[in-house]
Structures are given as C-alpha cells and as structure tokens.
Amino acid sequence: MKPFGGFSRDTIDDVLVNPQATADGSVHDAYRTLRADDPVHWCTPAGFRPFWAITRHADIHAVSKANDRFVNRHRTYLAPIEAEKWTLATVGDTHLFRTLVDLDDPEHMKLRKLTNSWFLPPNLKRLEGEIASLAKAAVDGMAGRDRCDFVEDVALLYPLRVIMRVLGLPPEDEPRMLKMTQEMFGPQDPDVVARSARITAGAGAVAGSGDPQVDLFALAQEYFGYFGAVTAARRANPQDDVSTVIANGMIDGAPIGEREAMSYYVIVATAGHDTTSSTAAAGMLELIRAPAELAKLRADPGLLPGAVEEMIRWATPVKHFMRTATVDTEIGGKTIRAGDALCLFYASGNRDERVFDDPDSFRVDRTPNPQIAFGHGVHQCLGLHLARLEIRALFAELLPRLAHVELAGEPRSTIANFVSGLKTLPIRYRLD
Ligand code: HEM
C-alpha cells in the first residue's frame, strides 16, 4: 500500500471522525488520499469502535445496494464509544430511537410503505403552491434591508416551515420544533446550542446540562412528549398530513408501536429540516463565490433543476451512514468479516474524481451528476423529491429578485461529523 499522502495512518483515522475537520473542510484531504491509496480502509480512530471507511462512489453504491449482506440495525452513524455505552445503559439499546434508518427489512419496508406515496411527486404536486408561497415569504423577509445572515434569516426557517406543513404542525410550535431539530445534530457545537436557545427563548430549554448525552436524552423525551400529543390528536381527528398517516399506521393488522411512531415523526422532522437548510445555504455561498455560475443561472432559469442537484452534491449535508456485514464478503478487493462495520462517506463519494469531472468545482450545469447525497438502495432518502422541490422553489423565487449579492462576513460551519453545514452566512445584497 502507498503512504497516506501527508497523513500518518493514525492521523487519517482521527481526521475522518473529527467534527472540526468536517467543519473546516480539511476532511476532504483525507477523503482524497483514501480514495487514491486505500479506498476500503480499516479505520481505528481513538475513542471509536473500528470500521471500514468506504470512500469511493462505486463502493458506496455497491454496499448500499446489497442490503441482504450489509444491514443497518447494529450501528447507524459514527458515535464515540462513551456515547454508545451511555445510550445502551440508559435506554437498553444502542439506538436512542428506532427510526427507518435503524431498521432492516422486512420491518423497515413495512414502516416505510406507510408514508412512501405521500413523499412521491404525484402527491407532492398538491403542495407545490403552498411551498412556493413559503419560499416567497422567506425571500420577502429579506426585502427592506441590505444584509442578513442567510442561514439564520432564510435557510433555517423556510425548510422548517415546509416540514411543519408536511407534518401538519401549527405555526406557534415553530420555536419548539426549531430547537428540537437543531439540538439533534448540533450538540457538538456550542454555537448551535446557544443560537437555538436565543432564537427559541421561551420554548422551554432542555439543553444545557453540559453533557451532550444527557441533553440528547432530555431532547428525546421532549420529542416523545410533543409527538405523543400529536398522535392522540390525529387519531381523534385525522387531517391531510403525514402525522395522520403515522398516528393511524397499521402493520400486519396492528397499530405501529409507540417507539416506532415517535421515531417516525423524529426522522421526518429532523431529516427533513437540517439537510435542506444546509443545502440551500451551501448553494447560496457557492453562487457568491462563483459569480459566473450565478450569472449563468440567472440568465437561464432552465438550469435550475441541475443547479439544485449540484448544490446537493456540493453540500452533502449527511456526511455518512453506516452498515454492518452479516456474512464474510468482499468489497473493493478487501475481505470484510461478518460483524465488521462499514462507514459510507457520501461526502467523499460526491467528490470522487472517477465519477465527477473536476469534482472540486461547483458547476450549475454539471451533467451528468450522479450525486449520491441521498444514499442508494432500500434506505435511499424518503424525502428526496420534497428536498429538490423545496430548494428549487427557494432559488426560483430568490434569483430573479437578487440584483446583487456578496459576502458580508466569514461563513462558518457547524462543528459536527454526521449531519452538518453552514451555521452562519452573512451576506450583503440588493433585492429588486
Ligand atoms: C434517509 C440525505 C432531505 C427524510 C436519508 C439518507 C440520506 C439522506 C443520505 C440515508 C440513505 C441511505 O441509507 O441509503 C438527505 C439529503 C437531504 C434530505 C441530502 C436534503 C438535501 C430529506 C427530507 C426528508 C427526509 C426533506 C423529509 C421527509 C428521510 C427519511 C430517511 C432518509 C425518512 C430514512 C429512509 C429509510 O431509511 O428508508 N436521507 N435527506 N430527508 N431521509 Fe433524507
């Protein structure tokens, strides 16, 4: 095996799990090195159980597709050993929730089928007008001033409002939902916790014990309390929303379990919020950094769907998910033993030079663009059509009105290694 670029074996392993390296982008140097030198790499970072790091697009695709040999239930994302131990001792399971991504077929497919058609384009078409109105309101909120924090003022709230519509939750619960979704993925970053406390003052703080595990558990309990009430309300009075589908869901003739129902709300609320926010903010930043791309897109709105795909590739807000091998098998020429964990680094696959021409440049007209940010196979993102629709609606509203835009401060990213993106994007602009 060739040496690991400028990294030693130990440092490259630690970089892969380091939230700071994800935030400052230096993790991409590690990904690039591994894609070239050791694309299926046995990784033993300090404080984490070992795993295979899968960094090439083709291998991520192959593992995701083979859900008979690579399962989800044992280990879903990179958590430190101490956090895993705490969860096991506190909830008697290595998973705090039992969401779709923690389950395998047949149980996973039965649960997924409950809401699948809700998230497909024919049904979403009904929401297009409402989503366009929410996008217009978000951009109207930028009018009458010449600067804002695009994350806090636009990208954070607009997707939250869309997902609250999807779940049928009332606008007055917005601060509470914002706090709950933000603290789910951002507890490694004190800025995110502080921001959520500031924006949502009065929403009833749960975070702040100083111990991320204790805070996460308190958050889970808050979720359970909130959505328990939603379930009761939707059973008594069904509405046209996903909460009604979950609350009244039946599997094999019986109502779905309490923990499964709660976990379902949680994954829709959290997966549907931060990911789309991060992509919209990353897209805005790249359009500022590449004025020629912005000009191209403004001149030809027909490029927008492709530009959205490129924003998703560029942002890759879900950095990884994990699988565990059920049998001895082989990937990329390496022998994987039954019980070994594998980490699928989507953020690396989306910069794979074997698949993407000039992968480190942002091009609104990139074709083809087989980005893998939504995963692949049976767990492929349930909300991918909604995410595309939402991001498209926002930029379709914003771009024709945006006469000028530039950075007004330093953009900074959330310090987290699982789901993350920009936490601040100060901009100066002129809206027509
Ligand atoms: C699963 C990414 C937006 C709901 C996933 C997975 C990824 C992902 C990587 C796991 C795929 C796999 O294991 O193969 C993204 C990205 C988004 C986004 C990049 C935005 C740009 C959304 C939205 C929703 C959503 C808007 C709203 C409902 C889900 C759910 C799952 C999931 C429920 C679990 C699916 C399953 O395990 O069967 N997403 N997501 N996501 N996503 Fe998304």
Residues whose N, C-alpha, C, O or C-beta is under 5 A from the ligand:
A	BS01	HEM	S64 L100 V101 R112 I267 V268 A271 G272 T275 T276 T279 P317 V318 F321 A373 F374 G375 H376 V378 H379 Q380 C381 L382 G383 L384 L386 A387
